[in-house]
Amino acid sequence: MGHYGAITYEYVNFRSFYNSVSVLIRSSTGESWNLIMHDCAYAKEGPITYFYWMLFQLFAFFIFLNVFIAVIYEEF
């Protein structure tokens, strides 16, 4: 289990492709992404962890923002 308890062995982990994608989708919605980031950093992945998570959050934010704008644009 992670230092903060966000990464668990059963559901929230990066041990399989399905779990990894599930964690990334969960994180992109804002659900405890910072706890998962801190758990990954505590697992001795180093400072690259913070860079990856910030880059991922910005990327996911821009995708969701563009989809939101596209839906509004289609309505008008």
N, C-alpha and C positions, 0 to 999 in steps of 0.2 A: 504494500500500500504506500502511496505517496506521502510526502511530508505533511501536506495540507489535507490529504484525504480525498482529493478530487480524482486521482487515477486509482482505479480499483482493478483487481485481477479479473473480475467476472465480466463487467460491461464496458468500463471506460479505460481503454488501453490501446496501444498501437501494435499489438501482437499479431493481428490479422488484418487483411485488407478491409473486410466488412466493418470491424471495430474502428479502424482508423478513419474510414469515411464517415462513420456514424459520429465519432468524436469531433471531426472537423465540421460537420453540418451543425452539430450541437453548438460548437464554439462560434460559428458564424452567425448564429442567432443571438449571441450574447450570453448564453447560459453558462456561467462560471468559467469563461475562457481564461480569465486571469489566474484562477486557481490551477487550471490544467497547465498553463504556462509555467507557473512557479514550481509545480511538481516535476515538470520536464527538466527545468533548470536544476532542481535539487538532485535529480537522477544523474548528475555529473555530465550533462550534455554541454555545459559551458555557456558562454555568452551568446553563442550563435542561436540559442533557443529563443532569447528575447528578440533578436533580429527577425527570426522566422515568424514568430507569432505576431509581431507588429506588422510585418509585411503581409501576412495572411489576413489579418483583420482589416487592413486597408484595402486589400484586393477584394475581399468579400463585401466590404461596405460599398465599394464602387460598383460592383456587380449588382447588388441589391438596389442601390440608388438608381442605376440605369434602368433596371427592370421596372421599378416603380414609376419612373418618368415615362418610360415607354407605354405603360398601361394607361397613364393619365393622358398621354399624347394621342393614343388610339381612341380615347373616348371623345375627343374634341375633333 
